Amino acid sequence: MHTDFKSASAESLESEPPVATRSRNLQKGQQTKAAILEAALTMASHFGVEGLSIGALAEVIQMSKSGVFAHFGSREELQISVIREYHQRFEQEVFYPALNAPKGLPRLRALFENWTKRTSIEIDSGCIYISGAVEFDDRPGPVRDALVNIVQVWHQALRRAIRLAVTEGHLSSEVDEAQLLFEIHGLILALHYEARFMQAPDATQRVQRGFENILRPYLI
């Protein structure tokens, strides 16, 4: 009878692990997924989102393909996860710190300055916003949709900052939000091209002057 009780208890424990055990397993799984995502983000920064594959990633992190697949389910989902992770890190480095600046022109300047700094740091690797646009500009599908979505989210944040600068009386009400955003984004694209491809040493200084030149007609 005692033996039967022990056997039943053991089976119960195996079929339903204690809360602490399940919690540890969940935490370990999350840590593993985070490590895979970190490696995938590094790969994408150097070789593009299209360069990501379950097999290549498994080889880099010395893990089985099935192990990587279990966390993401498909190459497409892996790519989308990397895009979202990149966007979250972009927000943490560029958007949220700028919120400490006063509303209006100071915040718009902070957003641009943070964006410039991040772009300059990424010169040795690459910006997924930019490389992804080249890779997926004519390839419809969920990966392209994810890229377009995060760029639109960022553009909306910049437009709100421009609008606040008008509301706070720092910029003229005649400013064309869409045009100003277009020109600001153009400066970042030029910075990436000049610094990464042309290796121009003064690219950062020029883009800063360009930003002030763009604002000057609308300053109050």
Secondary structure, 3 states (H helix, E strand, C coil): CHHHHHHHHHHHHHHCCCHHHHHHHHHHHHHHHHHHHHHHHHHHHHHCHHHCCHHHHHHHCCCCHHHHHHHHCCHHHHHHHHHHHHHHHHHHHHHHHHCCCCCCHHHHHHHHHHHHHHHHHHHHCCCHHHHHHHHHCCCCCHHHHHHHHHHHHHHHHHHHHHHHHHHCCCECCCCCHHHHHHHHHHHHHHHHHHHHHCCCCCHHHHHHHHHHHHHHHHEC
